[in-house]
Amino acid sequence: MKRNHLSMTIGLVLGLLAAPWAGAQDAPAAAPASDGEIERLDGITVTARRREESIQDVPVSVSAFGEQDLQQIQAQNIDSLQGSVPNMNIVQGRGSSGAVNVFIRGIGQPDALQTFDPGVGMYVDDVYYSRIQGALFGLYDVDHIEVLRGPQGTLYGKNSTGGAIKIVTREPGDTTEGNVEITAGRYGLFETKAYAAMPLNEHWGLSAALMSTGNDGYVKDPDTGKRYNQNDTEAMRVKLVGRPTDTFKAVFSLDYTHQDNPLTLGNPEAPLIQTNLPTGTNVLLEPRGGEYDFRTRTSFGPDDGQKLIHKGAAANLTWNVSDAWSIKSITAYRQLVSKSYIDIDASQFSLGDVYVGIDQNQFSQELQAQFDNGGPLQATYGVYFLREHVPSEQYAWADDLYTVATLPVTFLRTIGDDLNTRSYAAYGQVNWEFAPSWTLGAGLRYTRERKEYDRTTSTFWGPLLAALDGTVAFDASKSWDAWTPSLSLTKAFSDRVMGYVSANRGFKSGGFNGRANAAAEAARPEFDPEFVWTYEAGLKTASADGRLIGNLSVFHSEYKNFQARVSGEEVGSFPVLNAAKLKMDGVEFEGVALVGEGTRLSAQIGWMDARYASFDDPRVAANPIYANLHDHVPFSPEWTARIAASHSFMLGDAGSLTVGGDYSYRSEAWLSVDNRDVLRQSGFGLAGLFGIWDSPSLKWQLRGGVRNLTDKVYKTDAQEFSSVGNIQTAYYGMPRNYYVTARYSF
């Protein structure tokens, strides 16, 4: 960990706290909740339909997490939600310290390259983040998080096929408040967070949040002793919120994230193969038997790491133009600079050693009008524009991939590409209570996207095979458009019971193969859009005393034109096929119960049958050894489940103590589109324990916990590049780890 960051962070924290301390008074003791935690959960407000509503009134499968929920699931980054949402897979992206890999109900982004679009939309304060790189958010100033399952589009700026994850950050209010906390734990974890908010005058308020986190890494090179898979991150966010009139609200925000990490290493799960020209192969490395011991070698040097800068600015303006109409404008600009070395083969050999540098920027503008006069009709209309530019440079080294008559052959491939995207959309959603307790919802979205892509690939074979040197270049452009409707019918059986049925269509535009290195692939680099129809029925219930909540949903999805990046027959070939039609059936349950005084029980259970109705892969027809290559949909376990329990002890003048634990289970999952047995994770469970002490005034808090209590070794993601030296690399979750946090609030 870079300890020199610590002094800078402490200085920033002290500066942040100086102004609030000057005029701060003792915080008043919190009033006791009338019904404990369940009242807070029962009354949680979400914006899943772009208006504030109780989570129990929204005809959408949505999971919500407030600050207390995030503490109890021991969340540090956004991937800490893994296990807490039915039928969702969210993990750190393969080989990257700053990327996230998200699948909801079997739909996501199976290739991490920037020319592929996410299947799950990521939003921070209603601003869409276009790339999964830089989206492994640290959770340091979060008000709440919402996870919406199923296609989104008629209410959201950017269309998405799998769902959406919304992070809503804190805003300054009418009083001076803040907190500072320090965390230390296993693997050299040291983290500081600070938040302060204060009114500037009767109309404007300012807040600032800071985070600095680092650890020593949990993967070790046995030859050099150097540690990898670290997380050294510094982040900040500043918000200025104003209400200069009763009818106007403005929110301006700036955020900045910086990462400087060593490599993120996995483990080679299959034999690594070298080709001896003119004929023959030999095994460079046999995979080690037994359980992975978090020791991995690498061919990269100690200074070859992964650096990232992610920053942006946004303005969210709301006008209440009348008692019935409001207008909202969301304007944002973001830039992502990433310079990453990735050892894809995860060995001391040079087979899949790459550097990927991108300098992405995006501008988005959304205008939205809402109508609600208190009558039976509510409506939302919007237009959306996104401009994105993603130039990149890439290098690939494979000096151990070939020999000629036992003589080594050097290999270098250089790539320069440039992707420009323009996305335009208009959408509308109307909800009509056509009879007491019955509401019909109808929405429609039109999306048009245009992409322009140029790419140059140059290959250098070294002196022995210099005659094979060459360059493949192409430029292409294409537009796609789609109409995506939504329809829902809601019945309020009582104040505490609501049922709904819905149908939603999702669309993800086509694109261009960012791995088109061969002339044949460059001749037709584009792939077509994906579409999904999801049909859903749900029931949301709560007991009259607010001590029980149970939400149930069932769904059926039909998904076509799946954009599948596979390994080709030729060395270094990675075609993208609109290969598959899929069907998904599932059941999801989320429940919370308050038992006795201070005991809270919760459960989240998901069952899903994700299967290919067809998968048109020429390799399967041509070669019987590939007959079972697509038997399983990746990142789609049949079962996901979590149970949790906590109990709060009231200690009188000594405050309160909450202790709890959870256990989550995931059944067998495949980690690549081309099913490789070594890239399969069998069913497993993870357990965690935590304790939280709060002082009587709630000024002081001490908390600690253990994650992965049983020290389970399990795979989370994989690199499948079997057409290059038989590379099949798996990445593993963190071993057992523990932490202690001290927090002071004012």
C-alpha positions in Angstrom: 0.0 0.0 0.0 1.2 3.5 -0.7 1.6 4.9 2.8 2.5 8.3 1.5 -1.2 8.8 0.6 -2.0 8.7 4.3 -0.5 12.1 5.2 -2.3 13.8 2.3 -5.6 12.2 3.3 -5.3 13.2 7.0 -4.6 16.8 5.8 -7.6 16.8 3.6 -9.8 15.3 6.4 -8.6 18.0 8.9 -9.3 20.7 6.4 -12.7 19.3 5.6 -13.7 19.2 9.3 -12.3 22.6 10.2 -15.3 24.7 9.0 -18.0 22.5 10.6 -16.2 22.4 13.9 -16.1 26.2 14.1 -19.8 26.5 14.6 -20.9 23.0 15.5 -22.9 22.2 18.6 -23.4 18.9 20.3 -25.5 16.6 18.2 -28.9 15.9 19.9 -29.5 12.3 21.0 -31.5 10.3 18.4 -35.1 9.8 19.2 -35.9 6.1 19.5 -37.6 4.5 16.5 -41.1 3.5 17.2 -40.9 0.1 15.6 -37.2 -0.4 15.2 -35.4 -1.1 11.9 -38.4 -2.6 10.1 -40.1 0.8 10.1 -37.1 2.3 8.3 -37.2 -0.4 5.8 -40.9 -0.3 5.3 -40.7 3.4 4.6 -37.6 3.5 2.4 -38.1 5.8 -0.6 -36.7 4.8 -4.0 -36.7 6.5 -7.4 -36.9 3.4 -9.5 -39.7 5.2 -11.6 -37.9 8.6 -11.5 -40.2 9.8 -8.8 -40.0 9.3 -5.0 -42.1 6.3 -4.0 -42.2 3.7 -1.3 -40.4 0.6 -2.4 -43.5 -1.4 -1.7 -45.6 0.6 -4.2 -43.3 0.2 -7.2 -44.4 -2.4 -9.8 -40.7 -3.3 -10.4 -38.4 -5.9 -9.0 -36.1 -3.6 -7.0 -33.7 -4.2 -4.1 -32.7 -1.2 -2.0 -29.8 -0.7 0.5 -29.5 2.2 2.9 -26.4 3.1 5.0 -27.3 0.7 7.8 -27.9 -2.2 5.3 -24.5 -1.6 3.7 -22.8 -1.7 7.1 -24.5 -5.0 7.9 -23.5 -6.7 4.6 -20.0 -5.3 5.2 -19.9 -3.5 1.9 -16.7 -1.8 0.8 -17.2 -1.6 -3.0 -20.2 -2.0 -5.2 -19.3 -5.7 -5.8 -20.0 -6.3 -2.1 -23.6 -6.5 -3.1 -22.8 -10.0 -4.5 -25.2 -12.4 -2.8 -27.6 -9.8 -1.5 -29.7 -9.5 -4.7 -31.5 -12.5 -6.2 -30.2 -13.6 -9.6 -27.5 -11.0 -9.7 -23.8 -11.6 -10.4 -21.5 -8.7 -9.5 -17.8 -9.1 -9.1 -14.5 -7.4 -9.8 -13.8 -7.6 -13.6 -11.3 -10.1 -14.9 -7.7 -8.9 -14.6 -8.6 -5.3 -13.6 -8.4 -3.5 -10.4 -11.1 -0.9 -11.4 -13.7 -2.8 -13.6 -16.9 -4.5 -12.5 -18.6 -7.5 -14.2 -22.4 -7.4 -13.7 -25.1 -9.9 -14.8 -28.7 -9.7 -13.8 -31.0 -12.5 -14.7 -28.4 -14.0 -17.1 -27.8 -10.7 -19.0 -24.6 -8.7 -18.9 -21.4 -8.0 -20.8 -19.4 -11.2 -21.5 -16.3 -9.4 -22.9 -14.6 -6.6 -20.9 -13.2 -4.7 -24.0 -14.5 -1.1 -24.4 -16.2 -1.8 -27.8 -18.8 -3.9 -26.0 -21.6 -2.2 -24.2 -22.8 -3.1 -20.7 -26.0 -5.1 -20.3 -26.7 -3.6 -16.9 -26.8 0.2 -16.6 -24.7 1.9 -13.9 -25.9 5.2 -12.6 -24.6 7.7 -10.0 -27.0 10.4 -9.1 -28.9 9.7 -12.4 -25.8 10.0 -14.6 -25.1 7.0 -16.8 -21.5 5.5 -16.8 -20.8 4.0 -20.2 -17.9 1.7 -19.3 -17.5 -1.1 -16.8 -13.9 0.0 -16.5 -13.9 2.5 -13.6 -17.3 1.3 -12.3 -16.0 -0.7 -9.3 -17.2 2.1 -7.1 -16.0 2.6 -3.6 -18.9 3.2 -1.2 -18.0 6.3 0.8 -20.8 8.9 0.6 -23.8 6.8 -0.3 -27.3 7.6 0.8 -28.8 4.5 -0.8 -28.4 2.0 -3.6 -31.2 0.6 -5.8 -30.9 -2.5 -8.0 -33.6 -2.8 -10.7 -34.0 -6.2 -12.3 -35.2 -6.5 -15.9 -35.0 -4.2 -19.0 -35.0 -0.5 -18.3 -35.6 2.3 -20.9 -38.9 4.0 -20.8 -37.9 5.8 -17.6 -34.1 6.0 -17.9 -31.7 7.9 -20.0 -29.8 4.9 -21.4 -31.5 1.7 -22.4 -30.3 -1.5 -20.8 -31.4 -5.1 -21.3 -30.5 -6.7 -17.9 -31.3 -4.0 -15.4 -29.8 -1.0 -13.7 -27.8 -0.2 -10.5 -28.5 3.3 -9.1 -26.2 4.9 -6.5 -27.6 7.9 -4.8 -25.1 10.0 -2.9 -25.7 12.2 0.1 -26.8 15.8 -0.2 -26.2 18.7 2.3 -29.2 19.7 4.3 -30.2 22.5 6.7 -27.8 21.6 9.5 -24.0 21.1 9.9 -23.1 17.4 10.0 -20.4 15.0 9.2 -18.3 12.1 10.2 -14.8 10.7 9.9 -13.9 7.0 10.1 -10.7 5.0 10.1 -10.5 1.2 9.2 -7.7 -1.3 9.6 -7.7 -4.9 8.8 -6.0 -8.0 7.3 -3.7 -7.8 4.3 -2.6 -4.4 5.4 -6.0 -2.7 4.9 -5.9 0.9 6.0 -8.8 3.2 5.0 -9.9 6.7 5.9 -13.3 8.2 5.0 -14.6 11.7 5.8 -17.9 13.5 5.1 -19.0 17.0 6.0 -22.0 19.1 5.0 -23.0 22.6 6.0 -25.4 25.3 5.0 -23.8 28.3 3.4 -26.9 30.4 3.8 -30.7 29.8 3.9 -30.7 28.7 0.2 -27.4 26.9 -0.4 -25.5 24.0 1.1 -22.1 22.4 0.5 -20.8 18.9 1.2 -17.6 17.2 0.6 -16.6 13.5 0.9 -13.2 11.9 0.8 -11.9 8.3 0.8 -8.4 6.9 0.8 -8.0 3.1 0.9 -5.2 0.7 0.4 -4.0 -2.8 1.2 -1.0 -5.0 0.6 -2.7 -7.5 -1.7 -3.6 -11.1 -1.3 -1.8 -12.7 -4.2 2.0 -13.3 -4.0 4.7 -14.1 -6.5 6.6 -16.9 -5.0 9.8 -16.0 -6.9 10.0 -12.3 -6.0 7.8 -12.1 -2.9 5.9 -9.1 -4.5 2.2 -8.9 -3.7 -0.6 -8.2 -6.2 -4.3 -7.8 -6.3 -4.2 -4.6 -4.2 -6.7 -1.8 -4.0 -5.0 1.6 -3.6 -7.7 4.2 -4.3 -8.3 7.8 -3.5 -11.6 9.5 -4.2 -13.5 12.6 -3.5 -16.9 14.2 -4.3 -18.1 17.8 -3.7 -21.7 18.8 -3.9 -23.3 22.3 -4.0 -27.1 22.2 -3.5 -29.3 25.2 -3.8 -33.0 26.0 -3.4 -33.0 29.7 -4.3 -36.8 29.7 -4.7 -39.6 27.4 -3.6 -39.9 26.1 -7.2 -36.3 25.5 -8.2 -33.5 23.2 -7.0 -30.0 22.9 -8.3 -27.4 20.2 -7.5 -23.9 20.7 -8.8 -21.3 18.0 -8.3 -17.6 17.2 -8.9 -16.0 13.8 -8.4 -12.5 12.5 -8.8 -11.1 9.0 -8.4 -7.4 7.9 -8.7 -6.0 4.4 -8.6 -2.4 3.2 -8.7 -2.2 -0.5 -8.3 0.0 -3.4 -9.2 -1.3 -6.2 -11.5 -4.4 -8.1 -10.8 -3.4 -11.8 -11.2 -5.4 -15.0 -11.6 -4.4 -18.6 -11.9 -3.7 -20.7 -15.0 -6.3 -23.5 -14.9 -5.3 -25.4 -18.0 -1.9 -26.4 -19.6 -0.2 -23.5 -21.4 0.8 -24.6 -24.9 3.7 -23.5 -27.1 3.6 -24.1 -30.8 6.8 -25.5 -32.4 6.9 -24.6 -36.1 6.5 -26.2 -38.6 4.7 -28.9 -36.6 4.3 -29.9 -33.0 3.5 -28.4 -29.6 4.9 -28.7 -26.1 3.5 -27.9 -22.7 5.1 -24.8 -21.1 3.2 -25.1 -17.8 1.0 -27.7 -16.2 -1.6 -26.3 -13.8 -0.8 -27.0 -10.2 -3.0 -29.6 -8.6 -5.1 -29.0 -5.6 -6.6 -25.8 -4.2 -5.3 -22.5 -5.3 -2.9 -21.1 -2.7 -2.9 -17.4 -4.0 0.6 -17.7 -5.4 1.0 -16.7 -9.0 4.1 -15.8 -11.1 4.1 -13.1 -13.8 6.4 -12.2 -16.6 5.8 -8.4 -16.1 8.2 -6.2 -14.1 7.5 -4.7 -10.7 6.6 -1.3 -12.2 4.1 -2.6 -14.7 0.7 -2.0 -13.0 -2.7 -0.5 -13.4 -3.4 3.2 -13.2 -6.8 4.9 -13.5 -8.2 8.4 -13.3 -12.0 8.8 -13.4 -13.5 12.2 -13.0 -16.6 14.1 -13.9 -19.0 17.0 -13.3 -22.8 17.1 -13.3 -25.6 19.6 -13.0 -29.1 18.4 -11.9 -31.7 21.1 -12.2 -35.4 20.8 -11.2 -38.1 23.3 -11.8 -41.6 23.0 -10.5 -43.3 25.0 -13.2 -46.8 24.5 -11.8 -48.7 22.4 -9.2 -48.9 19.6 -11.8 -45.7 19.9 -13.9 -42.0 19.7 -13.2 -39.0 19.8 -15.5 -35.6 18.3 -14.8 -32.3 18.7 -16.6 -29.4 16.3 -16.0 -26.2 17.4 -17.7 -22.9 15.6 -17.2 -19.4 15.3 -18.6 -17.0 12.4 -17.6 -13.5 11.4 -18.5 -11.8 8.0 -17.8 -8.1 7.5 -18.4 -6.9 3.9 -17.8 -3.4 2.5 -18.3 -3.3 -1.2 -17.5 -1.0 -4.1 -17.9 -2.7 -7.4 -17.8 -1.0 -10.8 -17.5 -3.8 -12.8 -19.2 -1.9 -16.2 -19.0 -1.0 -15.5 -15.3 2.4 -17.1 -15.5 6.1 -16.4 -15.9 5.8 -17.0 -19.6 4.9 -14.4 -22.3 1.8 -15.7 -24.0 -0.9 -13.2 -23.2 0.8 -10.2 -21.9 -1.1 -7.0 -22.8 -1.2 -3.3 -22.2 -4.5 -1.5 -22.7 -4.7 2.3 -22.5 -7.9 4.2 -23.0 -8.8 7.9 -22.8 -12.6 7.8 -22.8 -14.8 10.9 -22.4 -18.6 11.2 -22.5 -21.1 14.0 -22.5 -24.8 13.3 -21.7 -27.9 15.5 -21.5 -31.3 14.4 -20.4 -34.4 16.6 -20.2 -37.5 15.2 -18.4 -41.0 16.5 -17.8 -43.2 15.0 -15.1 -47.0 15.5 -14.7 -48.9 14.8 -11.4 -51.8 16.9 -10.4 -52.9 14.5 -7.6 -55.5 12.9 -9.9 -55.6 9.4 -11.5 -53.0 10.2 -14.2 -49.2 10.6 -13.8 -46.8 10.9 -16.7 -43.1 11.1 -17.4 -41.6 12.3 -20.7 -38.0 12.6 -21.6 -35.3 13.0 -24.3 -31.7 11.8 -23.9 -28.4 12.4 -25.7 -25.1 10.7 -25.2 -21.8 11.4 -27.0 -18.9 9.1 -26.2 -15.4 9.0 -27.6 -13.1 6.1 -26.8 -9.6 6.1 -28.4 -7.3 3.4 -27.2 -3.8 1.9 -27.7 -3.0 -1.7 -27.0 0.1 -3.9 -27.1 0.3 -7.7 -26.9 3.5 -9.6 -26.3 3.8 -13.4 -26.8 7.5 -14.2 -27.0 6.9 -17.8 -25.7 4.0 -18.7 -28.0 6.1 -20.0 -30.9 9.4 -21.5 -31.7 11.0 -22.4 -35.1 13.0 -25.6 -34.9 13.4 -24.9 -31.1 14.6 -21.3 -31.8 12.5 -18.7 -30.0 10.3 -16.3 -31.9 9.5 -12.8 -30.6 5.9 -11.6 -31.2 4.5 -8.1 -30.8 1.1 -6.9 -31.9 0.2 -3.2 -31.7 -3.4 -1.9 -31.9 -4.7 1.6 -32.3 -8.5 2.1 -32.4 -11.0 4.9 -32.0 -14.7 4.5 -31.2 -17.3 7.3 -31.5 -20.8 6.8 -30.4 -23.9 9.0 -30.6 -27.1 7.9 -28.8 -30.4 9.7 -29.1 -33.6 8.7 -27.4 -37.1 9.9 -26.6 -39.3 8.1 -24.1 -42.6 8.4 -22.2 -44.4 6.6 -19.4 -48.0 7.1 -18.4 -49.7 5.6 -15.3 -53.5 5.7 -15.1 -55.6 4.7 -12.1 -58.6 3.8 -14.2 -60.5 2.4 -11.3 -60.1 2.4 -7.5 -57.0 0.3 -6.7 -56.2 -0.5 -10.4 -53.4 1.2 -12.3 -52.4 0.7 -15.9 -48.9 1.8 -16.9 -47.7 2.1 -20.5 -44.4 3.4 -21.9 -42.6 3.6 -25.1 -39.0 4.5 -26.0 -37.3 5.2 -29.3 -33.5 4.8 -29.5 -31.1 5.5 -32.3 -27.4 4.9 -32.0 -24.6 5.5 -34.4 -21.1 4.2 -34.0 -18.0 5.0 -36.0 -15.0 2.7 -35.5 -11.5 2.6 -37.0 -8.8 0.1 -36.1 -5.3 -0.6 -37.2 -3.5 -3.8 -36.1 0.2 -4.4 -36.8 2.0 -7.6 -36.1 5.7 -8.1 -35.8 7.2 -11.6 -35.7 10.9 -11.0 -35.2 13.7 -11.9 -37.5 12.9 -15.6 -38.0 9.4 -15.0 -39.3 9.7 -11.4 -40.4 8.0 -12.3 -43.7 4.7 -12.8 -41.8 4.7 -9.2 -40.5 1.7 -7.3 -41.6 -1.0 -4.7 -40.9 -4.8 -5.1 -40.9 -6.8 -1.9 -40.9 -10.4 -1.0 -41.4 -12.9 1.7 -40.6 -16.7 1.2 -40.3 -19.8 3.0 -39.3 -23.4 1.9 -38.7 -26.6 3.0 -37.1 -29.2 1.0 -35.2 -32.6 1.9 -33.9 -35.4 0.3 -32.0 -38.8 0.9 -30.4 -39.0 -0.6 -26.9 -42.4 -0.6 -25.2 -43.4 -1.4 -21.6 -46.7 -2.3 -20.1 -47.9 -3.0 -16.5 -51.1 -3.6 -14.6 -51.1 -3.0 -10.8 -53.7 -4.0 -8.3 -53.6 -2.6 -4.7 -55.4 -5.3 -2.7 -55.0 -3.2 0.4 -52.7 -0.6 1.9 -50.2 -3.4 2.6 -50.6 -5.8 -0.4 -49.9 -5.0 -4.0 -49.7 -7.2 -7.1 -48.6 -6.5 -10.6 -47.9 -8.0 -14.0 -45.6 -6.4 -16.6 -44.0 -6.8 -20.0 -40.9 -4.9 -21.0 -38.7 -4.9 -24.1 -35.0 -4.2 -23.9 -32.5 -3.2 -26.6 -28.7 -3.0 -26.7 -27.3 -1.7 -29.9 -24.8 -3.4 -32.2 -21.2 -2.6 -32.4 -17.8 -3.6 -33.8 -15.4 -6.4 -32.8 -12.6 -4.8 -30.8 -10.6 -8.0 -31.2 -10.7 -8.2 -35.0 -7.0 -8.9 -35.7 -7.3 -11.1 -38.8 -8.2 -10.0 -42.3 -11.3 -12.2 -42.3 -12.6 -10.7 -39.1 -11.9 -7.1 -40.3 -13.9 -7.8 -43.5 -17.1 -7.9 -41.4 -16.4 -6.5 -38.0 -19.9 -5.5 -37.0 -22.3 -7.4 -34.8 -26.1 -6.9 -34.5 -28.2 -5.5 -31.6 -29.5 -7.7 -28.8 -33.2 -7.7 -27.8 -35.0 -9.1 -24.8 -38.7 -9.4 -23.8 -39.3 -9.9 -20.1 -42.7 -10.9 -18.7 -43.1 -10.6 -15.0 -45.6 -11.0 -12.2 -45.0 -9.8 -8.6 -46.6 -9.5 -5.2 -45.4 -7.1 -2.5 -46.7 -7.5 1.0 -46.2 -6.0 4.5 -47.9 -6.8 7.7 -50.2 -4.2 9.3 -47.8 -3.7 12.3 -44.8 -3.2 9.9 -42.8 -6.1 11.3 -42.9 -8.3 8.2 -42.2 -7.6 4.6 -42.3 -10.2 1.8 -41.8 -9.5 -1.9 -42.2 -12.2 -4.6 -41.7 -12.1 -8.4 -41.7 -14.6 -11.2 -40.3 -13.8 -14.7 -39.8 -15.2 -18.2 -37.4 -13.7 -20.6 -36.8 -14.3 -24.3 -33.4 -13.0 -25.4 -32.1 -13.0 -28.9 -29.0 -12.0 -30.9 -26.8 -12.6 -27.9 -23.4 -10.9 -28.7 -21.0 -13.8 -28.0 -17.3 -13.3 -28.1 -15.8 -16.8 -28.6 -12.3 -18.2 -29.4 -11.9 -19.1 -33.1 -10.1 -22.1 -34.7 -7.2 -20.0 -35.8 -4.5 -18.8 -33.4 -5.4 -15.4 -32.0 -8.9 -15.4 -33.6 -11.8 -14.0 -31.5 -15.0 -13.7 -33.6 -18.1 -12.1 -32.2 -21.3 -14.0 -33.1 -24.9 -13.0 -32.8 -25.1 -16.7 -32.0 -27.8 -17.4 -29.6 -31.4 -17.3 -28.5 -31.9 -17.7 -24.8 -34.8 -18.3 -22.5 -34.8 -17.5 -18.8 -37.4 -18.5 -16.2 -37.0 -17.4 -12.6 -38.5 -16.8 -9.2 -37.2 -14.2 -6.7 -38.1 -13.7 -3.1 -37.0 -11.0 -0.6 -38.2 -10.9 3.0 -37.5 -9.1 6.3 -38.9 -9.9 9.7 -38.6 -8.2 13.1 -38.9 -10.8 15.7 -39.3 -9.9 19.4 -37.3 -6.8 20.5 -34.3 -6.0 18.4 -34.0 -9.2 16.3 -34.0 -8.8 12.6 -34.1 -11.7 10.1 -33.9 -11.4 6.3 -33.7 -13.6 3.3 -33.1 -13.2 -0.5 -33.6 -16.2 -2.7 -33.4 -16.5 -6.5 -34.0 -19.5 -8.7 -33.3 -19.2 -12.5 -33.3 -21.6 -15.4 -31.2 -19.9 -18.1 -30.8 -21.9 -21.2 -29.9 -21.6 -24.9 -32.8 -22.2 -27.3 -30.2 -22.2 -30.0 -26.5 -21.3 -30.4 -25.2 -21.1 -33.9 -21.4 -21.6 -33.7 -19.7 -22.9 -36.9 -17.1 -24.7 -34.8 -19.7 -27.0 -33.2 -21.0 -28.1 -36.5 -17.5 -28.7 -37.9 -15.9 -30.5 -35.0 -17.6 -32.9 -32.6 -15.2 -32.1 -29.8 -17.1 -28.8 -29.4 -20.5 -30.5 -29.0 -20.8 -29.4 -25.3 -19.2 -26.0 -25.8 -22.4 -24.1 -25.1 -24.4 -26.2 -22.8 -24.5 -23.6 -20.1 -25.2 -19.8 -20.0 -22.3 -18.0 -18.3 -22.7 -16.2 -15.0 -26.2 -17.7 -14.4 -26.3 -20.0 -11.4 -29.6 -21.8 -10.9 -29.7 -20.8 -7.2 -28.6 -17.6 -5.4 -29.6 -17.3 -1.8 -28.7 -15.4 1.4 -30.0 -15.5 4.9 -29.0 -13.0 7.6 -29.8 -12.4 11.3 -28.9 -9.6 13.7 -29.8 -8.6 17.2 -29.5 -5.3 18.9 -28.9 -5.1 22.6 -29.8 -1.8 24.3 -27.1 -1.1 26.9 -28.7 2.0 28.6 -26.1 4.7 29.3 -23.5 2.5 27.4 -25.3 2.8 24.1 -26.3 -0.2 21.9 -24.6 -3.3 20.5 -25.7 -5.0 17.3 -24.3 -8.4 16.4 -25.2 -10.4 13.3 -24.1 -12.7 10.6 -25.1 -13.9 7.2 -24.6 -16.9 4.9 -24.9 -16.7 1.1 -25.0 -19.6 -1.4 -24.5 -19.8 -5.2 -24.9 -23.0 -7.2 -22.7 -24.0 -10.0 -21.7 -21.3 -12.5 -19.7 -21.1 -15.7 -17.4 -18.2 -16.1 -17.0 -18.0 -19.9 -19.2 -18.1 -23.1 -17.2 -21.0 -24.4 -17.8 -23.5 -21.5 -14.5 -24.8 -20.3 -14.7 -27.3 -17.4 -11.7 -25.6 -15.6 -13.5 -22.3 -15.7 -16.5 -23.6 -13.8 -17.2 -22.8 -10.2 -19.1 -25.4 -8.3 -21.7 -24.5 -5.8 -20.4 -22.8 -2.6 -21.3 -20.7 0.4 -19.8 -17.8 2.2 -20.4 -16.7 5.8 -19.7 -13.4 7.6 -20.0 -12.0 11.1 -20.1 -8.5 12.3 -20.6 -6.4 15.4 -21.5 -2.7 15.8 -21.4 -0.5 18.9 -23.1 2.9 19.0 -22.7 5.4 21.8 -25.9 6.8 23.4 -25.6 10.1 21.5 -24.7 8.2 18.2 -21.5 10.3 18.0 -19.2 7.3 18.3 -19.4 4.0 16.5 -17.1 1.0 16.6 -17.7 -1.9 14.2 -15.8 -4.9 13.1 -16.3 -8.0 11.1 -15.1 -11.1 9.3 -15.8 -11.7 5.6 -15.4 -15.2 4.1 -15.4 -16.7 7.6 -14.6 -20.3 6.6 -11.7 -19.1 4.2 -13.5 -20.6 1.1 -11.4 -20.6 -2.1 -13.7 -19.8 -5.0 -13.6 -18.4 -8.5 -15.3 -15.1 -9.5 -14.3 -14.5 -13.1 -12.2 -15.8 -15.9 -10.2 -15.1 -19.1 -10.9 -17.6 -21.9 -8.4 -17.2 -24.8 -7.9 -20.8 -25.6 -6.9 -20.0 -29.2 -3.7 -18.3 -27.8 -1.6 -20.9 -26.0 -4.7 -22.5 -24.5 -5.1 -19.7 -22.0 -7.8 -20.4 -19.4 -7.2 -18.2 -16.4 -9.5 -17.9 -13.3 -9.7 -15.1 -10.8 -10.4 -15.8 -7.2 -12.3 -14.0 -4.4 -10.5 -12.6 -1.4 -9.6 -15.2 1.4 -10.9 -14.7 4.9 -10.4 -11.1 5.9 -11.3 -9.0 8.9 -11.4 -5.3 9.9 -12.1 -2.9 12.7 -13.6 0.6 12.1 -13.8 3.6 14.4 -16.2 6.4 13.4 -17.0 9.8 14.9 -20.1 11.8 13.8 -20.9 15.4 14.5 
